[in-house]
Amino acid sequence: MKTINNQSKVSFADDVLREVWRIKDDLSASYGHDLDRLFAEAKERQRISGRPTVNLANHSGPCLNVNPEAIHP
């Protein structure tokens, strides 16, 4: 059984984070770093996909009816 030391885990995590940040930066740059433009395009893609979506804009209160004491007694 192969074991992975902590340094390997950290290095892998760093590589993953670098890749996520690169993708984020590329996506942002493709919209001229304009969040309004990026989200408008995302909403349009969502609209034309025909898939159901969730809108929590008018939602108030907890998403789940869970007794907090059941989670943290």
HELIX and SHEET records of a PDB file:
HELIX    1   1 ASN A    6  SER A   30  1                                  25    
HELIX    2   2 LEU A   35  SER A   49  1                                  15    
HELIX    3   3 PRO A   68  ILE A   71  1                                   4    
END                                                                             
